[in-house]
Structure formats: C-alpha cells, structure tokens
C-alpha cells in the first residue's frame, strides 16, 4: 500500500474502548503525515466536531479503519459500496468473524499494512434487484446476505424459488436467507445453514423455520442466478440486505440475486487463519 496519505475511520457507537483508542490512533496517523477522514462517532470519541457522514468518509481514502465489531464492518462495507478500498477491521470487544485485529495489534498491524506486508482477503458480494410489474424497482449490494422474511403481523409466507430458471420449490416458511460464504457464519448459521469457506464460489439458500421439515439448506455455485418470487400478500414479506436496509414486498415481486462484480477487501493479520477464528468463536475443541 505504497503512497498512503489518507485513511478513513468508522467507529461503533457507545463502544467502551472508543474514548481510549481513537485519540491515540489519530495522533499516530498525524505523526506519520496521514490525513484521517472520520465519521461523527469517531469525532465524538476524540472530542472533535469535524466528523463526516459515513457515506462520504471513504472518499479519497486508500483504506478505511473500522473500530467495532462485525456489525460496524457491515456498515462500513455499505459506505464503501463498489469502491475497491481495503478495510482494516479492529474489534473493540471479543474476536469477530470479520474484525479479527485486536486493539493491542492496531499499531503493529498498521505498520505492516503501510509497509505493504499485509495480506488481503477478498470477499465476494451479492447483487440484489427487485423487479415489480416487469420493471426494475430497487437494487441492493450485500456482503453477508439477502433475507426475505415474514413481517411481524404475517403467518408463514410462500416464496417460489428458482436457480438458473430451474424450479427448486415453493418454500412455506418464516423466510429465506441467501448468503455468501462471508454471511454463512451470520444469520444463515443461526438458521441451520452450512459454514462455507471464504474462497469457495458458492451461495447458500437457507429456509427459516420451514413448514416442511425436509426443506434443508442448499449450496449452489455463485455463478447461478437465483430468483425468488413473492407469493405472499402485499406487505407480508420484507426484504433486507445485510440486516441494514430493505423494503416491504408485494405479491408477485421478483427478487433476483447474482454474484456481484465487486469484492470487499479485508486486511488480515498474518498470524490468524480462518479456522483459528472459527475455533475461537464457536468454541471448537483444541488439540
């Protein structure tokens, strides 16, 4: 990462360690002649009033530092959008699936990144478009998953699902999760979905509390195009991307999912591998 002169910082609100970490980080960057662009939360931790809206923090940045957990990283990913800017993700609490750098490792790992000695994990994203009455209506970009779920007032919903124009089934369930490998350890995992290694080119389709118990998660290649047709009454189903943004669906809406041309680039600590994270997060047995 030669020629680093501007970095962004996006922080988790109300983080216990925010007030102690941010001022030192800003000073460290300033001493190296690096300009920092930061959001309002970061500015508040530093006692400053020059914070920016998250959506414009990544502009002109060579990489973005995320201070928080996996949820904060998802917000940062949304702010970056289709920009190919690496994220330097620091967990202010316990180890995250994505935020694997600890507070104690910030400066050694930043030094490593500035020297170009880091490694980057490339995480594929998913494009979602909603087609209503035969015309494009809305579009979303997600890192983890696209979820179609029933609203609080609804009973089970019917979701007719196709993969590459091949009919799969009509799921009668509380919803359906289409997850990337990155998202396989998020909501999909809680719903009984499989863990997919990050470099495997696949999506998982996981029903949420299906009426038919034999409806099991399915893994499909990420080259496939997934169509979900909403057969629920207007307003009974809700679509969301990464649990952040979305909208109510109408009966007959088509949700079309494809592999995105964009990837999220994560700066990874060299000492920590994927199975190390799984073992720690899921309390798997040690040797």
Secondary structure as the mmCIF struct_conf table of DSSP 4:
data_model
#
loop_
_struct_conf.conf_type_id
_struct_conf.id
_struct_conf.beg_label_comp_id
_struct_conf.beg_label_asym_id
_struct_conf.beg_label_seq_id
_struct_conf.end_label_comp_id
_struct_conf.end_label_asym_id
_struct_conf.end_label_seq_id
TURN_TY1_P TURN_TY1_P1 UNK A 2 UNK A 3
STRN STRN1 UNK A 6 UNK A 11
TURN_TY1_P TURN_TY1_P2 UNK A 13 UNK A 14
TURN_TY1_P TURN_TY1_P3 UNK A 16 UNK A 17
HELX_RH_AL_P HELX_RH_AL_P1 UNK A 18 UNK A 31
TURN_TY1_P TURN_TY1_P4 UNK A 32 UNK A 33
STRN STRN2 UNK A 35 UNK A 38
STRN STRN3 UNK A 39 UNK A 39
HELX_RH_AL_P HELX_RH_AL_P2 UNK A 40 UNK A 45
TURN_TY1_P TURN_TY1_P5 UNK A 46 UNK A 47
BEND BEND1 UNK A 49 UNK A 49
STRN STRN4 UNK A 52 UNK A 52
HELX_RH_AL_P HELX_RH_AL_P3 UNK A 54 UNK A 57
TURN_TY1_P TURN_TY1_P6 UNK A 58 UNK A 60
BEND BEND2 UNK A 62 UNK A 62
STRN STRN5 UNK A 63 UNK A 68
HELX_RH_AL_P HELX_RH_AL_P4 UNK A 70 UNK A 80
TURN_TY1_P TURN_TY1_P7 UNK A 81 UNK A 82
STRN STRN6 UNK A 86 UNK A 91
BEND BEND3 UNK A 92 UNK A 94
BEND BEND4 UNK A 97 UNK A 98
STRN STRN7 UNK A 101 UNK A 102
HELX_RH_3T_P HELX_RH_3T_P1 UNK A 103 UNK A 105
HELX_RH_AL_P HELX_RH_AL_P5 UNK A 106 UNK A 114
TURN_TY1_P TURN_TY1_P8 UNK A 115 UNK A 116
STRN STRN8 UNK A 119 UNK A 132
TURN_TY1_P TURN_TY1_P9 UNK A 133 UNK A 134
STRN STRN9 UNK A 135 UNK A 142
BEND BEND5 UNK A 143 UNK A 144
STRN STRN10 UNK A 145 UNK A 150
TURN_TY1_P TURN_TY1_P10 UNK A 152 UNK A 153
STRN STRN11 UNK A 157 UNK A 163
TURN_TY1_P TURN_TY1_P11 UNK A 164 UNK A 165
STRN STRN12 UNK A 166 UNK A 173
BEND BEND6 UNK A 174 UNK A 174
STRN STRN13 UNK A 175 UNK A 179
TURN_TY1_P TURN_TY1_P12 UNK A 181 UNK A 181
HELX_RH_3T_P HELX_RH_3T_P2 UNK A 182 UNK A 185
TURN_TY1_P TURN_TY1_P13 UNK A 186 UNK A 186
HELX_RH_AL_P HELX_RH_AL_P6 UNK A 187 UNK A 190
TURN_TY1_P TURN_TY1_P14 UNK A 191 UNK A 192
HELX_LH_PP_P HELX_LH_PP_P1 UNK A 193 UNK A 195
TURN_TY1_P TURN_TY1_P15 UNK A 198 UNK A 199
BEND BEND7 UNK A 200 UNK A 200
STRN STRN14 UNK A 202 UNK A 208
BEND BEND8 UNK A 209 UNK A 209
BEND BEND9 UNK A 211 UNK A 212
TURN_TY1_P TURN_TY1_P16 UNK A 213 UNK A 214
STRN STRN15 UNK A 218 UNK A 221
TURN_TY1_P TURN_TY1_P17 UNK A 222 UNK A 223
BEND BEND10 UNK A 224 UNK A 224
STRN STRN16 UNK A 226 UNK A 230
BEND BEND11 UNK A 232 UNK A 232
HELX_LH_PP_P HELX_LH_PP_P2 UNK A 233 UNK A 233
TURN_TY1_P TURN_TY1_P18 UNK A 234 UNK A 235
BEND BEND12 UNK A 236 UNK A 236
STRN STRN17 UNK A 237 UNK A 241
TURN_TY1_P TURN_TY1_P19 UNK A 242 UNK A 244
STRN STRN18 UNK A 245 UNK A 249
TURN_TY1_P TURN_TY1_P20 UNK A 251 UNK A 252
STRN STRN19 UNK A 254 UNK A 268
TURN_TY1_P TURN_TY1_P21 UNK A 270 UNK A 271
HELX_RH_AL_P HELX_RH_AL_P7 UNK A 274 UNK A 281
TURN_TY1_P TURN_TY1_P22 UNK A 282 UNK A 283
HELX_LH_PP_P HELX_LH_PP_P3 UNK A 284 UNK A 286
#
